[in-house]
Every structure is written in C-alpha cells, then in structure tokens.
Amino acid sequence: MASGAPADDRRSVRARRLIALSCACGVAFRLGEGWHWLNAPNAEADNVARALAAGRGFADAFFIGGGPTAHLMPPTPLLAAGIYALFGSGTTGETVLLLLGVATVIACFLLAARVAWLLGTSRGAAAGGLAFLLLAPIHDFTEAVRWRCWDGGVATLLLLAMLVLLLEAERGRRAHGFELARAAVPALALLVNPITGVAASVIALAFIWRDRARVAMLRPILLLAAATAILFAPWVARNARALDHPVLTRDNLGLELAMAYYPAAVAPTDPLGGMQQRQAAIHPLLSAPARARLRALGGELAYSRALQAETLRWMSGHPVAVARIWMRHLSEMLFPRPWMFRAEHEKHFAVARAVAAALVTALALIELAIMAGGRDPLALYPLIAIGSVTLLTSAFQPVMRYCWILYPLLAMLAARAVWRGVEGLARRRDQAARRAGSAISV
C-alpha cells in the first residue's frame, strides 16, 4: 500500500494540472470566441432582455412593438435585463454577459465531471472527459454566445446540480437542507426551462421512490409540488394579466409545432434550406408576413394558437408522416447533423463537429447500456436525464441549443467508456504477457 501511495499522489497531481491547464485554455478560447461575436444578435432572448431594460416590460420577443410575450421563461431574460440596466446594452454589458455565460459553461463541465465521479468513474477518466469538454471546440458558438441570454446553460447547470445532489445522497452524503434543495432545484429548473425541469423532477421522483423505505413518499412529493407552485404563481399571474390567459409556461407551442410538422419536413432533401424557408414563411422574428398576421390576430398568443390549430389538423390527418418526423428529430437530437452546426454559425468543420458529436453520443449510450446491463442502480439517474430531455425535445425541431443540454453528461459517459476500453486492452495485454512468460518458463 505504501509503495503505491507516491504513484497515486503523482497521478493526482498530474490530473489536477491537466484540469487547471484545460480550464485556462478553455476559458481563454471561449472568451476569444465570444469577443469575436460580442455584438451578434441573440434573437428572442436578447430582444426580451433589451425590452425589459428599456422599460417596455416582458415584451417584444420578435420585434419592437410586438407586445407582451411569454415566448421565454422569465429567469434568464430578467438576469440579462439586469445586466443591461446596470452596465448598458453596449460593449460593457455584453462583456459582463459573456463572462457570466462562459462561467456557466465551465460550471456545467465541472458538475458533469462530479456526476461522472459519483457514478464510479475513475479520476483519470473524469479528468480526461473534463479536458475534452474544455478543449474540444465542437459547440463553440453555442457556448460563447447563446448562453449569454438563452436559458439552456442555466438549465443544464440545474439538471447537473440535481444529479450531483441525488448521487451524493445515494452515497450517504446528504447536505444540510437536502429535502428543501431536492424540491427547489427541479422547481427552479422548470421555471428556467420546462423540458429540463421535467427531467429534474422525474429524477427527483425516482430518488423519492428508491428512498421510500427511509422517508415516506408523500412529504417530499408535496414539498416538490409546493415549491413549483410558489415559483410559478407570479409568472402565471403575470401572464393572466398581460396576455389575458393564465399561460403556465410559454406561449409558443403553436409556433414550435408549426416549425416542426409540415409536409416538406417529412423527407427533406435540404433540411437547412427547408427550415430557413419555413422560418421565412411563419416565424415572426424573420418573416414580415408573419409579423403582419401576428398584429392582425391581436398578438403573439393568438398567432401561436392559430398556428397550433392549423398544425394539429395536419398532424391528425398524417400520423405516419408525424411519426417519421418525430423519429428524425430523435436521431438529430442525439446525433446532430452537419446542417445543424451550419445553422448555428458553426460552419467551419461542420462535418467533423457532427462526427465528433456522434462519436460522443455512441460511446455514451454504449456505456449506459453496460452500466444498466450490470445492474448498476445509479445508472437510473443519467438514463432518466438523457431519456427525458431527448424524448421531450424531439417533439420539436432540434437545434444546437437543445442538443447542448445533454452534451456535458454524454461526454463524461463517453470518457468513461473510452477509459473502460483502454483498461480492458491493458488487462488483456498483461494477461498475454503472463501467458507468454509461463510458456517460456515451461
């Protein structure tokens, strides 16, 4: 034991140095990328934040004068609006948002590494996975630009925090205020991003079920429901007042369905071109006719509901086509295509990015299958997280902002799979060497 301790210490020091160097390089790269795109528009999220900072309220998601909106959930636009109010909406304000966005990305990567370690991943594999996340520029535009205002970065942070909280508890380490945190984190995740919030809530319910012998199920479920109700009450009340309807989450379901389900989406030969044509036809951010129709119908909610009615009529008459579109979305969510990277200003090396992302997903799914096949009870939590987000998001047209939510966790599972493979090869090599040595001695 004593002779192995110095070697273990040296490996630990090397791992810490690798992580520190990777963090420094990763932060520098993303800050440089973000500075290059500092004035890039952030679409609806940026529009709402600027409207709030200018005193127009939670409004104008698509254009100035568009009126009250519930196109986005409130936390991240409110945060960005606060930055704009304090520092202005010019270079200083955007720089502060860039720093916060990059800090969110790095925090997500560190939490993903913690999740991996709590799942039983070796320190070497966790360090390697973290280095990959920090240094591989697969999603550089999303990480450097989108998380300044959009909700995906904070949503991913909360989902990973929920995994850490519950995996620590599974190992017998329950933090002070654990029950409150177990209810508050998924409730806050729901308020930030409903899809990741559902995933965090299902994870919490799975833990409550597994923990039922220790704690009765009713109390933590009621606490989760109460936390959700408390956080959502102001938002629903605001929507009832501003939109004349108590919208629970967002008012854009019809728009999202219409962007995903239409005849040309069944078997597109040019998915990027088809999406851009669809946006030019019905998306008020990019379409003058859509903006005119939105005004004529009386606002954003009425426009979304009109699109929803039209889309649902088409979907009800074409169930096979709907299934084909949904299956394509499922595949794109897990294995993003090159055109999806091109759509997100990640045009350089789009094919290489897509291949790397596909390899990460494939290795992660293999590792999850191995964990589940080995009856590892902790595999339940990443399975729920990945499965919930993938299935719910696939109901709509995936974009890179959606795919990234799973990326840190998938990358850490992929690193674990690679490490498992390397260790297996090393064992076989050692076994072969021992057999060869035995044969020689005989």
VOPAGU-2260 file (C-alpha; in pm, 1 decimal, decimal comma):
REM VOPAGU-2260
SITE   aa  ch    i         X         Y         Z
SITE  MET   A    0       0,0       0,0       0,0
SITE  ALA   A    1     271,2     244,0     100,0
SITE  SER   A    2     470,9     187,8    -217,1
SITE  GLY   A    3     167,9     268,6    -429,8
SITE  ALA   A    4      85,0     590,8    -246,9
SITE  PRO   A    5     353,7     810,1    -411,4
SITE  ALA   A    6     245,3     690,3    -756,2
SITE  ASP   A    7    -117,6     767,4    -672,6
SITE  ASP   A    8     -13,2    1111,4    -548,5
SITE  ARG   A    9     176,9    1179,4    -869,7
SITE  ARG   A   10    -122,8    1075,5   -1078,4
SITE  SER   A   11    -346,7    1301,1    -869,8
SITE  VAL   A   12    -109,3    1595,1    -917,8
SITE  ARG   A   13     -95,4    1531,9   -1293,9
SITE  ALA   A   14    -476,7    1515,0   -1309,4
SITE  ARG   A   15    -508,6    1844,8   -1122,5
SITE  ARG   A   16    -254,8    2010,0   -1350,8
SITE  LEU   A   17    -436,1    1876,7   -1656,8
SITE  ILE   A   18    -767,0    2014,5   -1528,0
SITE  ALA   A   19    -614,6    2354,5   -1439,5
SITE  LEU   A   20    -444,0    2387,7   -1778,7
SITE  SER   A   21    -756,1    2272,5   -1961,5
SITE  CYS   A   22    -970,8    2520,2   -1768,7
SITE  ALA   A   23    -735,6    2806,9   -1851,4
SITE  CYS   A   24    -725,5    2717,8   -2220,2
SITE  GLY   A   25   -1100,0    2651,3   -2235,7
SITE  VAL   A   26   -1187,6    2982,8   -2073,4
SITE  ALA   A   27    -944,7    3175,0   -2294,2
SITE  PHE   A   28   -1077,5    3011,7   -2611,2
SITE  ARG   A   29   -1442,3    3080,1   -2527,1
SITE  LEU   A   30   -1372,5    3437,5   -2423,5
SITE  GLY   A   31   -1191,2    3494,5   -2751,5
SITE  GLU   A   32   -1474,4    3338,5   -2949,6
SITE  GLY   A   33   -1731,5    3535,4   -2752,8
SITE  TRP   A   34   -1542,3    3860,3   -2805,0
SITE  HIS   A   35   -1538,7    3794,5   -3180,6
SITE  TRP   A   36   -1918,9    3755,7   -3170,2
SITE  LEU   A   37   -1976,0    4015,7   -2897,7
SITE  ASN   A   38   -2237,5    4210,7   -3092,6
SITE  ALA   A   39   -2403,4    3908,6   -3252,3
SITE  PRO   A   40   -2781,6    3921,6   -3200,5
SITE  ASN   A   41   -2926,5    3661,9   -2966,6
SITE  ALA   A   42   -3271,0    3664,8   -3124,1
SITE  GLU   A   43   -3578,0    3646,9   -2899,5
SITE  ALA   A   44   -3385,9    3614,9   -2571,7
SITE  ASP   A   45   -3185,1    3928,6   -2641,9
SITE  ASN   A   46   -3494,7    4116,5   -2761,5
SITE  VAL   A   47   -3688,3    4047,0   -2441,6
SITE  ALA   A   48   -3391,2    4136,3   -2220,4
SITE  ARG   A   49   -3347,4    4468,6   -2401,5
SITE  ALA   A   50   -3721,1    4540,3   -2379,7
SITE  LEU   A   51   -3709,7    4484,4   -2004,1
SITE  ALA   A   52   -3403,1    4704,1   -1963,5
SITE  ALA   A   53   -3570,6    4979,1   -2169,4
SITE  GLY   A   54   -3880,0    4972,5   -1952,1
SITE  ARG   A   55   -4113,9    4812,8   -2207,7
SITE  GLY   A   56   -4175,2    4510,8   -1985,9
SITE  PHE   A   57   -4152,1    4141,5   -2069,9
SITE  ALA   A   58   -4234,2    4204,0   -2434,9
SITE  ASP   A   59   -4124,8    4233,0   -2796,3
SITE  ALA   A   60   -3973,7    3887,9   -2843,7
SITE  PHE   A   61   -3987,3    3916,5   -3223,6
SITE  PHE   A   62   -3990,1    4290,5   -3294,6
SITE  ILE   A   63   -4029,9    4622,0   -3114,6
SITE  GLY   A   64   -4399,1    4682,5   -3070,9
SITE  GLY   A   65   -4483,7    4313,0   -3073,2
SITE  GLY   A   66   -4641,6    4343,5   -2731,6
SITE  PRO   A   67   -4638,5    4125,6   -2418,7
SITE  THR   A   68   -4477,5    3787,1   -2454,6
SITE  ALA   A   69   -4436,8    3453,4   -2281,9
SITE  HIS   A   70   -4213,2    3321,2   -2556,0
SITE  LEU   A   71   -3940,9    3257,9   -2297,3
SITE  MET   A   72   -3942,1    3162,7   -1933,0
SITE  PRO   A   73   -3853,3    3460,9   -1712,0
SITE  PRO   A   74   -3528,9    3394,4   -1516,9
SITE  THR   A   75   -3256,5    3430,7   -1780,5
SITE  PRO   A   76   -3409,6    3729,4   -1966,7
SITE  LEU   A   77   -3455,4    3901,7   -1629,8
SITE  LEU   A   78   -3090,7    3836,5   -1544,4
SITE  ALA   A   79   -2972,0    3970,6   -1879,3
SITE  ALA   A   80   -3201,1    4272,4   -1842,2
SITE  GLY   A   81   -3048,2    4343,9   -1502,1
SITE  ILE   A   82   -2701,2    4341,7   -1658,2
SITE  TYR   A   83   -2815,4    4574,9   -1935,1
SITE  ALA   A   84   -2974,9    4808,2   -1679,1
SITE  LEU   A   85   -2654,3    4820,6   -1473,4
SITE  PHE   A   86   -2391,3    4827,5   -1747,2
SITE  GLY   A   87   -2579,8    4931,1   -2058,9
SITE  SER   A   88   -2660,9    4722,1   -2364,3
SITE  GLY   A   89   -2337,1    4805,5   -2541,0
SITE  THR   A   90   -1989,5    4658,4   -2514,0
SITE  THR   A   91   -1967,9    4666,8   -2133,8
SITE  GLY   A   92   -2299,9    4494,5   -2077,6
SITE  GLU   A   93   -2231,9    4231,7   -2343,3
SITE  THR   A   94   -1888,1    4165,9   -2193,3
SITE  VAL   A   95   -2039,3    4103,4   -1849,9
SITE  LEU   A   96   -2292,9    3865,8   -2004,8
SITE  LEU   A   97   -2011,5    3692,4   -2191,7
SITE  LEU   A   98   -1822,4    3637,3   -1865,4
SITE  LEU   A   99   -2134,9    3500,1   -1697,4
SITE  GLY   A  100   -2210,0    3274,9   -1994,8
SITE  VAL   A  101   -1859,5    3128,2   -2004,6
SITE  ALA   A  102   -1864,1    3081,0   -1625,9
SITE  THR   A  103   -2191,0    2889,2   -1666,0
SITE  VAL   A  104   -2035,3    2662,2   -1929,9
SITE  ILE   A  105   -1730,1    2586,9   -1714,2
SITE  ALA   A  106   -1952,6    2521,6   -1411,7
SITE  CYS   A  107   -2158,2    2277,1   -1619,4
SITE  PHE   A  108   -1842,7    2091,0   -1721,2
SITE  LEU   A  109   -1717,7    2071,0   -1363,1
SITE  LEU   A  110   -2055,2    1944,8   -1241,3
SITE  ALA   A  111   -2061,0    1685,9   -1521,1
SITE  ALA   A  112   -1721,0    1562,7   -1404,4
SITE  ARG   A  113   -1854,5    1541,3   -1049,8
SITE  VAL   A  114   -2153,2    1340,9   -1174,0
SITE  ALA   A  115   -1916,4    1103,1   -1351,4
SITE  TRP   A  116   -1706,3    1055,0   -1039,4
SITE  LEU   A  117   -2015,8     991,7    -827,0
SITE  LEU   A  118   -2122,0     728,0   -1081,0
SITE  GLY   A  119   -1799,1     543,9   -1005,4
SITE  THR   A  120   -1587,1     677,5   -1290,2
SITE  SER   A  121   -1213,7     673,7   -1222,2
SITE  ARG   A  122   -1041,2    1005,0   -1160,7
SITE  GLY   A  123    -837,5     958,8   -1476,9
SITE  ALA   A  124   -1146,6     911,7   -1692,6
SITE  ALA   A  125   -1322,1    1205,6   -1528,6
SITE  ALA   A  126   -1017,2    1427,4   -1580,6
SITE  GLY   A  127    -989,0    1316,1   -1942,1
SITE  GLY   A  128   -1357,0    1382,0   -2004,9
SITE  LEU   A  129   -1331,1    1724,4   -1848,4
SITE  ALA   A  130   -1025,5    1807,4   -2058,9
SITE  PHE   A  131   -1215,9    1702,0   -2371,7
SITE  LEU   A  132   -1512,8    1921,7   -2284,0
SITE  LEU   A  133   -1289,2    2219,3   -2216,9
SITE  LEU   A  134   -1063,2    2184,0   -2519,5
SITE  ALA   A  135   -1276,3    2034,2   -2798,5
SITE  PRO   A  136   -1437,4    2320,2   -2996,4
SITE  ILE   A  137   -1746,7    2125,3   -3102,3
SITE  HIS   A  138   -2006,4    2373,9   -2977,2
SITE  ASP   A  139   -1800,4    2690,9   -2957,1
SITE  PHE   A  140   -2065,7    2937,2   -3081,4
SITE  THR   A  141   -2334,4    2797,0   -2853,8
SITE  GLU   A  142   -2103,0    2812,1   -2551,8
SITE  ALA   A  143   -1957,3    3155,5   -2624,7
SITE  VAL   A  144   -2269,3    3335,1   -2747,4
SITE  ARG   A  145   -2601,0    3162,7   -2681,3
SITE  TRP   A  146   -2570,1    3124,0   -2305,9
SITE  ARG   A  147   -2536,2    3498,0   -2257,0
SITE  CYS   A  148   -2915,4    3530,4   -2275,3
SITE  TRP   A  149   -3072,8    3194,7   -2358,7
SITE  ASP   A  150   -3181,7    2953,0   -2088,2
SITE  GLY   A  151   -3002,0    2631,6   -2188,8
SITE  GLY   A  152   -2679,4    2694,8   -1998,7
SITE  VAL   A  153   -2850,1    2765,8   -1666,1
SITE  ALA   A  154   -3096,7    2481,4   -1729,6
SITE  THR   A  155   -2811,6    2236,6   -1784,5
SITE  LEU   A  156   -2640,7    2364,3   -1470,4
SITE  LEU   A  157   -2954,4    2295,4   -1265,8
SITE  LEU   A  158   -3006,3    1949,8   -1416,5
SITE  LEU   A  159   -2647,1    1850,7   -1339,0
SITE  ALA   A  160   -2674,6    2002,4    -990,2
SITE  MET   A  161   -2979,3    1782,7    -931,8
SITE  LEU   A  162   -2783,1    1476,2   -1039,1
SITE  VAL   A  163   -2495,9    1566,9    -805,2
SITE  LEU   A  164   -2734,0    1627,9    -515,2
SITE  LEU   A  165   -2907,4    1291,7    -551,8
SITE  LEU   A  166   -2595,8    1088,9    -630,9
SITE  GLU   A  167   -2427,4    1231,7    -320,4
SITE  ALA   A  168   -2733,8    1125,6    -121,3
SITE  GLU   A  169   -2718,2     777,7    -276,3
SITE  ARG   A  170   -2366,1     754,1    -136,0
SITE  GLY   A  171   -2488,1     850,8     208,5
SITE  ARG   A  172   -2388,8    1216,5     197,7
SITE  ARG   A  173   -2697,9    1432,8     241,8
SITE  ALA   A  174   -2619,3    1802,0     251,1
SITE  HIS   A  175   -2773,6    2031,6     508,4
SITE  GLY   A  176   -3112,5    2134,9     373,7
SITE  PHE   A  177   -3122,1    1833,6     143,2
SITE  GLU   A  178   -3501,3    1799,1     141,1
SITE  LEU   A  179   -3550,8    2165,3      55,8
SITE  ALA   A  180   -3287,5    2151,6    -218,3
SITE  ARG   A  181   -3440,9    1834,0    -362,1
SITE  ALA   A  182   -3766,6    2025,9    -409,0
SITE  ALA   A  183   -3627,4    2367,7    -501,4
SITE  VAL   A  184   -3379,3    2264,7    -772,1
SITE  PRO   A  185   -3628,4    2086,9   -1003,0
SITE  ALA   A  186   -3888,3    2358,8    -939,6
SITE  LEU   A  187   -3636,9    2625,8   -1041,0
SITE  ALA   A  188   -3530,8    2415,5   -1340,4
SITE  LEU   A  189   -3895,1    2404,7   -1450,9
SITE  LEU   A  190   -3912,8    2782,5   -1428,8
SITE  VAL   A  191   -3592,5    2823,8   -1630,2
SITE  ASN   A  192   -3659,0    2558,9   -1895,2
SITE  PRO   A  193   -3965,9    2331,7   -1869,7
SITE  ILE   A  194   -3810,2    2035,9   -2051,0
SITE  THR   A  195   -3501,7    2014,1   -1828,3
SITE  GLY   A  196   -3729,0    2087,0   -1535,0
SITE  VAL   A  197   -3940,6    1783,3   -1618,1
SITE  ALA   A  198   -3622,3    1573,9   -1638,7
SITE  ALA   A  199   -3502,6    1703,8   -1299,5
SITE  SER   A  200   -3846,5    1638,9   -1149,4
SITE  VAL   A  201   -3859,5    1281,4   -1279,0
SITE  ILE   A  202   -3511,4    1223,4   -1137,4
SITE  ALA   A  203   -3631,7    1358,4    -802,1
SITE  LEU   A  204   -3936,6    1129,9    -809,9
SITE  ALA   A  205   -3714,5     830,5    -892,8
SITE  PHE   A  206   -3498,8     908,5    -589,3
SITE  ILE   A  207   -3807,3     950,8    -369,7
SITE  TRP   A  208   -3927,6     608,4    -483,9
SITE  ARG   A  209   -3591,4     446,0    -413,5
SITE  ASP   A  210   -3574,5     621,0     -75,6
SITE  ARG   A  211   -3928,9     526,6      31,3
SITE  ALA   A  212   -3808,5     280,0     296,1
SITE  ARG   A  213   -3624,2     565,1     468,0
SITE  VAL   A  214   -3867,4     853,2     413,0
SITE  ALA   A  215   -4240,8     833,3     335,5
SITE  MET   A  216   -4310,2     939,5     -22,5
SITE  LEU   A  217   -4595,0    1185,8      38,0
SITE  ARG   A  218   -4395,8    1455,7     217,6
SITE  PRO   A  219   -4118,3    1507,3     -43,0
SITE  ILE   A  220   -4370,0    1492,9    -328,8
SITE  LEU   A  221   -4586,8    1758,5    -162,8
SITE  LEU   A  222   -4275,7    1968,8     -97,7
SITE  LEU   A  223   -4179,8    1947,9    -466,1
SITE  ALA   A  224   -4533,1    2043,7    -570,0
SITE  ALA   A  225   -4538,5    2333,4    -323,3
SITE  ALA   A  226   -4201,0    2467,4    -440,7
SITE  THR   A  227   -4318,8    2452,4    -802,4
SITE  ALA   A  228   -4644,7    2630,1    -720,9
SITE  ILE   A  229   -4468,2    2905,4    -526,3
SITE  LEU   A  230   -4218,9    2973,6    -805,4
SITE  PHE   A  231   -4477,1    2960,5   -1085,2
SITE  ALA   A  232   -4754,2    3163,2    -921,5
SITE  PRO   A  233   -4609,1    3509,9   -1007,4
SITE  TRP   A  234   -4538,4    3405,3   -1367,8
SITE  VAL   A  235   -4887,2    3263,8   -1424,5
SITE  ALA   A  236   -5046,4    3568,2   -1263,0
SITE  ARG   A  237   -4840,7    3798,4   -1483,1
SITE  ASN   A  238   -4944,1    3606,9   -1795,3
SITE  ALA   A  239   -5310,1    3620,0   -1695,0
SITE  ARG   A  240   -5280,3    3996,7   -1660,6
SITE  ALA   A  241   -5059,5    4071,0   -1963,7
SITE  LEU   A  242   -5189,8    3808,7   -2208,9
SITE  ASP   A  243   -5545,9    3768,0   -2077,6
SITE  HIS   A  244   -5473,4    3396,4   -2032,9
SITE  PRO   A  245   -5300,1    3219,3   -1740,9
SITE  VAL   A  246   -5024,6    3067,3   -1955,8
SITE  LEU   A  247   -4842,1    2816,8   -1736,0
SITE  THR   A  248   -4506,2    2803,8   -1913,2
SITE  ARG   A  249   -4456,8    2953,9   -2261,2
SITE  ASP   A  250   -4694,0    3076,5   -2529,7
SITE  ASN   A  251   -4503,2    2943,3   -2828,9
SITE  LEU   A  252   -4626,5    2582,5   -2853,8
SITE  GLY   A  253   -4812,3    2650,2   -3177,5
SITE  LEU   A  254   -4512,0    2817,4   -3338,9
SITE  GLU   A  255   -4279,0    2533,9   -3237,5
SITE  LEU   A  256   -4520,2    2268,8   -3367,0
SITE  ALA   A  257   -4565,1    2455,5   -3694,4
SITE  MET   A  258   -4189,1    2484,2   -3737,7
SITE  ALA   A  259   -4155,3    2107,6   -3689,8
SITE  TYR   A  260   -4455,6    1943,8   -3858,5
SITE  TYR   A  261   -4547,4    2032,0   -4217,0
SITE  PRO   A  262   -4544,0    1840,3   -4546,9
SITE  ALA   A  263   -4194,1    1942,8   -4659,7
SITE  ALA   A  264   -4046,2    1821,5   -4327,5
SITE  VAL   A  265   -4135,9    1457,3   -4387,1
SITE  ALA   A  266   -3839,5    1373,6   -4611,7
SITE  PRO   A  267   -3635,0    1690,7   -4666,7
SITE  THR   A  268   -3353,8    1679,7   -4919,2
SITE  ASP   A  269   -3213,5    2007,3   -4786,0
SITE  PRO   A  270   -3302,9    2028,4   -4414,2
SITE  LEU   A  271   -3128,6    2361,0   -4357,5
SITE  GLY   A  272   -3285,2    2522,4   -4660,8
SITE  GLY   A  273   -3622,6    2379,7   -4568,8
SITE  MET   A  274   -3601,1    2515,0   -4214,1
SITE  GLN   A  275   -3498,0    2857,4   -4340,9
SITE  GLN   A  276   -3787,8    2862,3   -4586,4
SITE  ARG   A  277   -4027,2    2766,1   -4309,8
SITE  GLN   A  278   -3888,7    3041,1   -4086,3
SITE  ALA   A  279   -3928,7    3293,2   -4367,7
SITE  ALA   A  280   -4291,0    3185,9   -4403,5
SITE  ILE   A  281   -4418,9    3172,3   -4043,8
SITE  HIS   A  282   -4161,4    3287,6   -3788,1
SITE  PRO   A  283   -4230,2    3647,2   -3679,6
SITE  LEU   A  284   -3864,3    3706,9   -3598,8
SITE  LEU   A  285   -3768,8    3660,2   -3964,9
SITE  SER   A  286   -4089,9    3697,3   -4163,3
SITE  ALA   A  287   -4266,7    4022,9   -4246,7
SITE  PRO   A  288   -4590,2    3840,6   -4348,1
SITE  ALA   A  289   -4583,3    3652,0   -4017,0
SITE  ARG   A  290   -4541,9    3978,1   -3825,5
SITE  ALA   A  291   -4833,8    4129,2   -4014,3
SITE  ARG   A  292   -5052,2    3827,9   -3933,8
SITE  LEU   A  293   -4945,8    3839,4   -3568,4
SITE  ARG   A  294   -5060,1    4202,3   -3547,1
SITE  ALA   A  295   -5385,2    4127,0   -3728,9
SITE  LEU   A  296   -5470,2    3841,6   -3492,8
SITE  GLY   A  297   -5409,3    4057,0   -3187,7
SITE  GLY   A  298   -5075,8    3941,9   -3054,9
SITE  GLU   A  299   -4829,7    3663,3   -3000,1
SITE  LEU   A  300   -5055,1    3421,1   -2813,0
SITE  ALA   A  301   -5336,2    3444,6   -3068,0
SITE  TYR   A  302   -5089,2    3391,4   -3352,0
SITE  SER   A  303   -4936,0    3085,7   -3183,4
SITE  ARG   A  304   -5278,0    2935,9   -3118,4
SITE  ALA   A  305   -5379,9    2985,5   -3480,4
SITE  LEU   A  306   -5064,9    2803,6   -3594,6
SITE  GLN   A  307   -5129,7    2531,3   -3339,2
SITE  ALA   A  308   -5481,2    2467,8   -3469,9
SITE  GLU   A  309   -5359,0    2452,2   -3829,0
SITE  THR   A  310   -5069,1    2220,3   -3744,3
SITE  LEU   A  311   -5276,2    1984,7   -3531,0
SITE  ARG   A  312   -5526,4    1947,4   -3815,4
SITE  TRP   A  313   -5243,8    1844,7   -4049,4
SITE  MET   A  314   -5090,9    1613,2   -3789,0
SITE  SER   A  315   -5422,0    1436,9   -3721,1
SITE  GLY   A  316   -5456,4    1360,2   -4090,3
SITE  HIS   A  317   -5099,2    1238,9   -4138,5
SITE  PRO   A  318   -4999,9    1017,4   -3842,4
SITE  VAL   A  319   -4735,9     823,2   -4036,2
SITE  ALA   A  320   -4569,7    1144,1   -4153,6
SITE  VAL   A  321   -4574,8    1277,3   -3796,7
SITE  ALA   A  322   -4406,6     958,6   -3671,8
SITE  ARG   A  323   -4137,4     986,8   -3940,5
SITE  ILE   A  324   -4067,4    1348,6   -3847,6
SITE  TRP   A  325   -4052,7    1266,5   -3477,4
SITE  MET   A  326   -3810,3     979,4   -3537,2
SITE  ARG   A  327   -3587,1    1208,4   -3743,0
SITE  HIS   A  328   -3594,7    1462,4   -3461,2
SITE  LEU   A  329   -3498,9    1190,2   -3213,0
SITE  SER   A  330   -3199,6    1098,7   -3425,7
SITE  GLU   A  331   -3098,7    1463,2   -3475,3
SITE  MET   A  332   -3120,4    1532,5   -3103,8
SITE  LEU   A  333   -2875,5    1255,2   -3018,9
SITE  PHE   A  334   -2667,2    1272,6   -3337,7
SITE  PRO   A  335   -2676,7    1635,1   -3461,3
SITE  ARG   A  336   -2624,3    1669,5   -3834,5
SITE  PRO   A  337   -2370,9    1896,3   -4007,3
SITE  TRP   A  338   -2650,5    2126,8   -4128,1
SITE  MET   A  339   -2749,4    2190,3   -3766,3
SITE  PHE   A  340   -2400,0    2317,3   -3689,7
SITE  ARG   A  341   -2407,8    2534,5   -4001,8
SITE  ALA   A  342   -2738,4    2682,0   -3886,8
SITE  GLU   A  343   -2571,9    2789,4   -3561,3
SITE  HIS   A  344   -2277,9    2980,7   -3714,0
SITE  GLU   A  345   -2054,1    2677,0   -3659,2
SITE  LYS   A  346   -1996,8    2638,8   -4031,7
SITE  HIS   A  347   -1625,5    2560,9   -4022,4
SITE  PHE   A  348   -1559,0    2187,1   -3994,9
SITE  ALA   A  349   -1931,9    2117,4   -3961,6
SITE  VAL   A  350   -1887,2    1757,4   -4074,2
SITE  ALA   A  351   -1602,0    1699,7   -3828,1
SITE  ARG   A  352   -1810,7    1852,2   -3547,7
SITE  ALA   A  353   -2103,1    1624,8   -3632,8
SITE  VAL   A  354   -1879,6    1316,8   -3644,4
SITE  ALA   A  355   -1724,0    1406,2   -3307,6
SITE  ALA   A  356   -2066,6    1467,2   -3151,3
SITE  ALA   A  357   -2195,5    1137,6   -3292,1
SITE  LEU   A  358   -1895,5     951,0   -3153,0
SITE  VAL   A  359   -1953,5    1106,4   -2810,6
SITE  THR   A  360   -2318,5    1001,5   -2813,9
SITE  ALA   A  361   -2246,8     649,2   -2939,2
SITE  LEU   A  362   -1983,1     587,3   -2671,4
SITE  ALA   A  363   -2206,8     734,3   -2401,8
SITE  LEU   A  364   -2500,0     513,8   -2498,9
SITE  ILE   A  365   -2275,0     207,3   -2502,0
SITE  GLU   A  366   -2151,2     295,6   -2153,5
SITE  LEU   A  367   -2505,5     346,7   -2027,9
SITE  ALA   A  368   -2604,6       8,2   -2170,5
SITE  ILE   A  369   -2307,8    -156,4   -1994,8
SITE  MET   A  370   -2399,0      13,1   -1665,4
SITE  ALA   A  371   -2764,9     -87,2   -1695,4
SITE  GLY   A  372   -2672,4    -441,2   -1801,5
SITE  GLY   A  373   -2450,9    -470,4   -1497,4
SITE  ARG   A  374   -2748,8    -371,4   -1281,1
SITE  ASP   A  375   -2580,3     -54,9   -1158,9
SITE  PRO   A  376   -2865,2     118,9    -970,0
SITE  LEU   A  377   -2707,5     461,4   -1019,1
SITE  ALA   A  378   -2738,7     425,2   -1397,8
SITE  LEU   A  379   -3106,5     507,6   -1349,8
SITE  TYR   A  380   -3033,7     877,4   -1299,9
SITE  PRO   A  381   -2837,5     956,6   -1618,8
SITE  LEU   A  382   -3078,5     732,5   -1811,7
SITE  ILE   A  383   -3372,9     939,6   -1691,5
SITE  ALA   A  384   -3194,8    1268,0   -1760,6
SITE  ILE   A  385   -3090,9    1175,4   -2113,4
SITE  GLY   A  386   -3412,5     993,3   -2197,6
SITE  SER   A  387   -3646,8    1265,1   -2069,6
SITE  VAL   A  388   -3470,5    1553,2   -2241,2
SITE  THR   A  389   -3433,6    1360,0   -2567,3
SITE  LEU   A  390   -3793,5    1238,8   -2586,8
SITE  LEU   A  391   -3949,2    1572,9   -2493,2
SITE  THR   A  392   -3725,9    1783,6   -2715,2
SITE  SER   A  393   -3776,9    1552,1   -3012,9
SITE  ALA   A  394   -4139,2    1664,4   -3026,7
SITE  PHE   A  395   -3998,2    1980,5   -3187,4
SITE  GLN   A  396   -3725,6    2059,6   -3439,1
SITE  PRO   A  397   -3393,0    2017,4   -3253,4
SITE  VAL   A  398   -3135,8    2294,6   -3276,1
SITE  MET   A  399   -2789,6    2307,2   -3123,8
SITE  ARG   A  400   -2915,8    2490,9   -2815,1
SITE  TYR   A  401   -3125,7    2184,1   -2735,1
SITE  CYS   A  402   -2855,7    1929,0   -2816,9
SITE  TRP   A  403   -2602,1    2100,8   -2592,2
SITE  ILE   A  404   -2811,6    2039,3   -2280,5
SITE  LEU   A  405   -2708,7    1672,0   -2291,8
SITE  TYR   A  406   -2357,0    1726,3   -2422,4
SITE  PRO   A  407   -2162,1    1759,1   -2092,5
SITE  LEU   A  408   -2317,4    1444,8   -1945,9
SITE  LEU   A  409   -2278,7    1247,8   -2270,0
SITE  ALA   A  410   -1913,6    1349,8   -2297,0
SITE  MET   A  411   -1834,2    1229,1   -1945,9
SITE  LEU   A  412   -2004,9     895,4   -2010,0
SITE  ALA   A  413   -1811,0     866,0   -2335,2
SITE  ALA   A  414   -1484,6     929,7   -2149,0
SITE  ARG   A  415   -1579,2     655,5   -1906,0
SITE  ALA   A  416   -1639,3     418,5   -2199,5
SITE  VAL   A  417   -1300,3     503,8   -2352,3
SITE  TRP   A  418   -1128,9     452,3   -2017,2
SITE  ARG   A  419   -1305,3     118,9   -1976,3
SITE  GLY   A  420   -1180,7      13,6   -2320,8
SITE  VAL   A  421    -823,9     122,2   -2250,2
SITE  GLU   A  422    -819,9     -62,8   -1919,8
SITE  GLY   A  423    -961,4    -373,7   -2088,4
SITE  LEU   A  424    -689,9    -366,4   -2352,9
SITE  ALA   A  425    -422,7    -320,6   -2085,0
SITE  ARG   A  426    -555,4    -619,1   -1889,0
SITE  ARG   A  427    -557,1    -839,7   -2198,0
SITE  ARG   A  428    -203,2    -730,1   -2281,0
SITE  ASP   A  429     -86,6    -811,1   -1927,9
SITE  GLN   A  430    -262,8   -1148,5   -1939,2
SITE  ALA   A  431     -99,7   -1227,4   -2273,3
SITE  ALA   A  432     240,3   -1128,0   -2133,2
SITE  ARG   A  433     190,8   -1351,8   -1830,4
SITE  ARG   A  434      86,8   -1644,6   -2050,5
SITE  ALA   A  435     390,3   -1590,8   -2271,3
SITE  GLY   A  436     614,2   -1580,7   -1964,6
SITE  SER   A  437     461,7   -1903,5   -1831,4
SITE  ALA   A  438     514,3   -2075,7   -2165,3
SITE  ILE   A  439     879,3   -1972,6   -2174,5
SITE  SER   A  440     939,4   -2092,3   -1819,1
SITE  VAL   A  441     785,4   -2429,0   -1904,4
